[in-house]
């Protein structure tokens, strides 16, 4: 099942590279990555689509992303196009 991981971060490009490399190192299949400047203040919005096996895979991805230094907010969304 494809899931989207939404993150609001302080340091856009650096966190993008850290997040994608962490997911790849943990053997997640990263399908799509999108980054936009936040319109509600400083920082960036990252949206990373991964193919994960069920809820446990999503929770594992969430725990890895929470360990990154400058992540302010993180949410897992269902990919309705999967």
C-alpha positions as CSV (number, residue, x, y, z in Angstrom):
1,X,0.0,0.0,0.0
2,X,1.3,3.5,-0.9
3,X,1.3,6.0,1.9
4,X,2.3,9.7,1.9
5,X,4.4,11.1,4.7
6,X,3.8,14.8,5.2
7,X,6.4,16.7,7.2
8,X,6.7,20.4,8.1
9,X,10.4,21.2,8.5
10,X,12.7,24.1,9.2
11,X,15.6,23.4,6.8
12,X,14.0,22.2,3.6
13,X,16.7,20.7,1.3
14,X,18.9,19.3,4.1
15,X,16.0,17.6,5.7
16,X,14.7,16.3,2.4
17,X,18.0,14.6,1.7
18,X,18.2,13.2,5.2
19,X,14.6,11.9,5.1
20,X,15.0,10.2,1.7
21,X,18.4,8.7,2.5
22,X,17.1,7.4,5.9
23,X,14.0,5.8,4.3
24,X,16.2,4.2,1.5
25,X,18.7,2.9,4.1
26,X,15.9,1.3,6.0
27,X,14.8,-0.3,2.8
28,X,11.6,1.6,2.1
29,X,10.6,1.9,-1.5
30,X,10.4,5.7,-2.0
31,X,8.1,6.4,-5.0
32,X,7.7,10.2,-5.0
33,X,9.1,13.3,-3.3
34,X,7.7,16.8,-3.3
35,X,8.9,19.9,-1.4
36,X,7.3,23.4,-1.3
37,X,8.0,26.6,0.6
38,X,5.5,26.9,3.4
39,X,2.9,29.7,3.0
40,X,2.2,29.9,6.7
41,X,5.6,31.1,7.9
42,X,9.2,29.9,7.7
43,X,10.1,26.4,6.7
44,X,9.1,23.9,4.0
45,X,6.4,21.2,3.5
46,X,7.7,17.8,2.4
47,X,5.5,15.1,1.0
48,X,7.2,11.7,0.5
49,X,5.3,8.7,-1.0
50,X,6.5,5.3,0.1
51,X,5.3,1.8,-0.6
52,X,4.9,0.1,2.8
53,X,3.6,-3.2,4.0
54,X,0.6,-2.4,6.2
55,X,0.4,-0.4,9.4
56,X,3.6,-1.7,10.9
57,X,5.6,-0.4,8.0
58,X,4.0,3.0,8.3
59,X,4.6,3.2,12.0
60,X,8.3,2.2,11.4
61,X,8.7,5.0,8.8
62,X,7.0,7.5,11.2
63,X,9.4,6.6,14.0
64,X,12.5,7.0,11.7
65,X,11.2,10.5,10.5
66,X,10.5,11.7,14.0
67,X,14.2,11.1,14.8
68,X,15.3,13.8,12.3
69,X,16.5,17.0,13.9
70,X,14.3,19.8,12.4
71,X,11.0,18.1,11.8
72,X,8.2,20.2,13.4
73,X,5.2,18.2,12.4
74,X,4.7,14.7,10.7
75,X,1.6,13.0,9.5
76,X,0.9,9.8,7.5
77,X,-1.8,10.1,4.9
78,X,-3.4,7.3,2.8
79,X,-2.6,7.6,-0.9
80,X,-6.0,7.5,-2.6
81,X,-4.4,7.0,-6.0
82,X,-2.7,3.7,-5.1
